[in-house]
């Protein structure tokens, strides 16, 4: 029987959400967005996490930073230590000081990255290691920087499909050494490595990956994922997890879903 473990998350309301530029294939500035709907969907995600017994801290949004809602990109937090993001695109540069100020105010020691990394977008801690993506956003040299900072092994995974530009769009950590992923997002060498490390992993098809089914939040029992990922939900249920559907369709217009919105604050 699977047991949920309480988690702590950092989130940022999408008060200024819009798609006014394009830095990934999902973003189409010509298509309208509904900020009120984005806020409503975000509120429901936050409420669901709290109802499951998790703590949710909130960082105030800042005008002119429409992607600040994607808090998971802001840092990687492990053992109470923070490796802050260094964003690739200038449109997001202003998010870094906003999040770093929150960490400093709340007593977290922060290391500012030397190399480009986009936080949990590309660095996902598991029980024994950090799985780290590269290919579109995070500089591969940031993987060694993370290994040095956190003192744990870091496994490099190369992303090859621009629609899955961050690791957390193609892979989710479910519980310690259990993951789910979409093989087509990775290079052949990385696919082979994932098969070796996680032979019993849940493998998603492209249809579920395209609705951001892998951009999921798990507490070891409950898995919050987009409601459109129906086949993936069935696989999770068969593996003993409890999938919980959430609707973040408005935020998907910017290339984000549940995991993008929730940065896990892992303490010692």
C-alpha positions as CSV (number, residue, x, y, z in Angstrom):
1,X,0.0,0.0,0.0
2,X,1.4,3.4,-1.0
3,X,1.7,6.1,1.6
4,X,1.7,9.8,0.9
5,X,4.5,11.9,2.5
6,X,3.8,15.5,3.4
7,X,5.6,18.0,1.2
8,X,6.2,21.7,1.2
9,X,5.8,23.7,-2.0
10,X,6.4,27.2,-3.2
11,X,3.9,28.7,-5.7
12,X,3.3,32.1,-7.3
13,X,-0.2,33.2,-8.4
14,X,-0.6,34.0,-12.2
15,X,-1.9,37.5,-11.6
16,X,0.1,38.8,-14.5
17,X,-0.2,35.7,-16.8
18,X,-0.3,36.2,-20.5
19,X,1.6,34.9,-23.5
20,X,3.3,38.0,-24.9
21,X,6.4,36.4,-26.3
22,X,7.5,33.0,-27.5
23,X,10.4,31.0,-26.0
24,X,9.0,27.5,-26.6
25,X,6.8,25.9,-29.3
26,X,3.7,26.0,-27.1
27,X,3.7,29.8,-26.8
28,X,1.7,31.6,-29.5
29,X,1.3,35.3,-28.6
30,X,-1.4,35.8,-31.3
31,X,-3.8,33.5,-29.4
32,X,-5.8,35.1,-26.6
33,X,-5.3,34.2,-22.9
34,X,-7.6,34.5,-20.0
35,X,-5.8,35.6,-16.8
36,X,-8.9,35.2,-14.7
37,X,-9.2,31.6,-15.8
38,X,-5.5,31.0,-15.2
39,X,-5.9,32.3,-11.6
40,X,-9.0,30.1,-11.0
41,X,-7.2,27.0,-12.3
42,X,-4.1,27.8,-10.2
43,X,-6.2,28.4,-7.1
44,X,-7.8,25.0,-7.5
45,X,-4.3,23.3,-7.8
46,X,-3.1,25.1,-4.6
47,X,-6.3,24.1,-2.8
48,X,-5.9,20.5,-3.8
49,X,-2.3,20.4,-2.6
50,X,-3.4,21.8,0.8
51,X,-6.3,19.4,1.0
52,X,-3.9,16.5,0.6
53,X,-2.0,17.8,3.7
54,X,0.9,19.6,2.0
55,X,2.2,23.1,2.9
56,X,2.1,25.7,0.2
57,X,4.0,29.0,0.5
58,X,3.3,31.8,-1.9
59,X,5.7,34.3,-3.4
60,X,4.1,37.6,-4.5
61,X,3.9,37.9,-8.3
62,X,5.6,40.9,-10.0
63,X,4.2,42.8,-13.0
64,X,5.9,42.3,-16.3
65,X,6.9,38.7,-15.4
66,X,4.1,36.5,-16.9
67,X,6.0,33.3,-16.5
68,X,6.7,33.8,-12.8
69,X,3.8,31.5,-12.1
70,X,6.1,28.6,-13.1
71,X,7.8,28.5,-9.7
72,X,9.5,25.2,-10.3
73,X,11.9,26.9,-12.7
74,X,13.2,29.2,-10.1
75,X,15.5,26.9,-8.2
76,X,16.4,23.4,-7.0
77,X,16.0,22.9,-3.3
78,X,17.5,19.8,-1.6
79,X,18.5,19.4,2.0
80,X,17.4,23.0,2.7
81,X,20.0,24.3,0.3
82,X,19.0,26.4,-2.7
83,X,20.7,26.4,-6.1
84,X,19.0,29.3,-7.8
85,X,18.1,29.4,-11.4
86,X,20.0,31.2,-14.1
87,X,17.5,31.6,-16.9
88,X,18.4,31.2,-20.5
89,X,16.0,33.8,-22.0
90,X,16.1,37.5,-21.1
91,X,12.3,37.7,-20.8
92,X,12.6,35.7,-17.6
93,X,15.7,37.3,-16.0
94,X,13.6,39.4,-13.6
95,X,12.2,36.2,-12.0
96,X,15.6,35.3,-10.5
97,X,15.9,38.2,-8.0
98,X,12.3,37.9,-7.0
99,X,12.6,34.3,-6.0
100,X,16.0,34.8,-4.4
101,X,14.6,37.6,-2.3
102,X,11.9,35.2,-1.0
103,X,14.5,32.5,-0.1
104,X,16.7,35.0,1.7
105,X,13.7,36.4,3.6
106,X,12.8,32.9,4.8
107,X,16.3,31.9,5.9
108,X,17.4,29.7,3.0
109,X,21.1,29.7,2.0
110,X,21.2,30.5,-1.7
111,X,23.9,29.7,-4.2
112,X,23.6,31.7,-7.4
113,X,24.3,29.5,-10.4
114,X,27.4,30.1,-12.5
115,X,25.9,28.2,-15.5
116,X,22.4,28.4,-17.0
117,X,20.0,26.1,-15.3
118,X,16.2,26.4,-15.0
119,X,15.7,24.8,-11.6
120,X,13.4,21.9,-11.3
121,X,12.4,22.4,-14.9
122,X,15.6,20.4,-15.6
123,X,16.7,19.0,-12.3
124,X,14.6,16.4,-10.6
125,X,15.8,14.8,-7.3
126,X,15.0,11.2,-6.8
127,X,15.9,9.0,-3.8
128,X,19.5,8.4,-4.9
129,X,20.4,11.0,-7.5
130,X,19.4,14.1,-9.4
131,X,18.1,13.5,-12.9
132,X,19.2,16.5,-14.9
133,X,18.0,17.6,-18.4
134,X,20.0,19.4,-21.1
135,X,19.6,20.2,-24.7
136,X,17.3,23.3,-24.8
137,X,17.5,25.3,-21.6
138,X,20.0,24.1,-19.0
139,X,23.7,24.1,-19.7
140,X,25.2,20.7,-19.2
141,X,28.0,22.3,-17.1
142,X,25.3,23.2,-14.5
143,X,24.9,19.5,-13.8
144,X,28.4,19.3,-12.3
145,X,27.7,22.5,-10.4
146,X,24.6,20.9,-8.9
147,X,26.5,17.7,-8.0
148,X,29.1,19.9,-6.2
149,X,26.5,22.0,-4.4
150,X,24.3,19.2,-3.2
151,X,26.8,16.4,-2.8
152,X,24.8,13.8,-4.7
153,X,25.2,12.1,-8.1
154,X,23.7,13.9,-11.1
155,X,22.7,11.9,-14.1
156,X,22.6,13.8,-17.4
157,X,19.7,13.2,-19.8
158,X,19.6,14.8,-23.2
159,X,16.3,16.1,-24.5
160,X,15.9,16.1,-28.3
161,X,12.3,17.2,-29.0
162,X,11.7,21.0,-28.7
163,X,8.1,20.4,-27.5
164,X,9.6,18.8,-24.4
165,X,12.1,21.6,-23.7
166,X,12.4,20.9,-20.0
167,X,12.9,17.6,-18.2
168,X,9.8,18.0,-16.2
169,X,7.7,18.0,-19.4
170,X,9.0,14.6,-20.3
171,X,9.6,12.9,-16.9
172,X,8.1,12.9,-13.4
173,X,9.5,11.4,-10.2
174,X,6.7,9.5,-8.5
175,X,8.3,8.1,-5.4
176,X,12.0,7.7,-4.5
177,X,13.3,5.5,-7.3
178,X,10.0,5.3,-9.3
179,X,9.5,7.5,-12.3
180,X,7.4,7.9,-15.4
181,X,8.6,9.3,-18.7
182,X,8.1,9.7,-22.4
183,X,11.0,7.9,-24.3
184,X,10.6,9.9,-27.5
185,X,11.7,13.1,-25.7
186,X,15.2,11.7,-25.1
187,X,18.3,10.9,-27.2
188,X,18.9,7.1,-27.8
189,X,21.7,7.1,-25.2
190,X,19.5,8.7,-22.6
191,X,16.7,6.3,-23.4
192,X,19.0,3.4,-22.8
193,X,20.2,4.9,-19.5
194,X,16.7,5.4,-18.3
195,X,15.8,1.7,-19.1
196,X,18.9,0.6,-17.2
197,X,18.2,2.8,-14.1
198,X,14.4,2.4,-14.0
199,X,13.5,-0.9,-15.7
200,X,9.9,-0.8,-14.2
201,X,9.2,2.9,-15.0
202,X,5.9,3.9,-16.4
203,X,6.3,4.9,-20.1
204,X,3.9,7.4,-21.5
205,X,2.9,7.7,-25.1
206,X,3.2,10.9,-27.1
207,X,-0.5,11.7,-26.7
208,X,-0.3,11.8,-22.9
209,X,3.0,13.7,-23.1
210,X,1.6,16.3,-25.4
211,X,-1.1,17.2,-22.9
212,X,1.7,17.6,-20.3
213,X,0.7,14.4,-18.4
214,X,4.3,14.1,-17.3
215,X,4.3,17.6,-15.8
216,X,2.9,16.0,-12.6
217,X,3.2,16.4,-8.8
218,X,3.5,13.3,-6.7
219,X,3.7,12.8,-3.0
220,X,4.4,9.1,-3.3
221,X,0.7,8.1,-3.5
222,X,-1.3,10.9,-5.1
223,X,-0.3,12.1,-8.5
224,X,-1.8,15.4,-9.7
225,X,-1.7,15.6,-13.5
226,X,-3.7,17.1,-16.3
227,X,-7.2,15.6,-16.8
228,X,-6.5,15.0,-20.5
229,X,-3.8,12.4,-19.7
230,X,-6.3,9.6,-19.5
231,X,-4.1,6.7,-20.5
232,X,-1.4,7.8,-18.2
233,X,-3.8,8.0,-15.3
234,X,-4.8,4.4,-16.0
235,X,-1.2,3.3,-15.9
236,X,-0.7,5.1,-12.6
237,X,-3.7,3.5,-11.1
238,X,-2.5,0.1,-12.2
239,X,0.8,0.8,-10.5
240,X,-1.0,1.5,-7.2
241,X,-0.9,5.3,-7.4
242,X,-4.0,7.5,-7.0
243,X,-4.1,9.9,-10.0
244,X,-5.9,13.2,-9.4
245,X,-7.0,15.2,-12.5
246,X,-6.4,18.9,-12.5
247,X,-7.3,21.4,-15.3
248,X,-4.5,23.8,-16.1
249,X,-5.4,24.3,-19.8
250,X,-4.9,28.0,-19.7
251,X,-1.3,27.7,-18.4
252,X,-0.6,25.1,-21.0
253,X,-0.7,27.9,-23.5
254,X,2.7,29.0,-22.1
255,X,4.0,25.4,-21.9
256,X,3.4,24.6,-18.2
257,X,1.1,22.5,-16.0
258,X,1.0,21.2,-12.4
259,X,4.7,20.6,-11.8
260,X,5.8,23.8,-13.3
261,X,3.6,25.6,-10.8
262,X,5.0,23.9,-7.7
263,X,8.6,24.1,-6.6
264,X,9.3,21.5,-3.9
265,X,11.1,22.8,-0.8
266,X,13.0,19.8,0.3
267,X,14.4,20.2,3.8
268,X,17.2,18.3,5.5
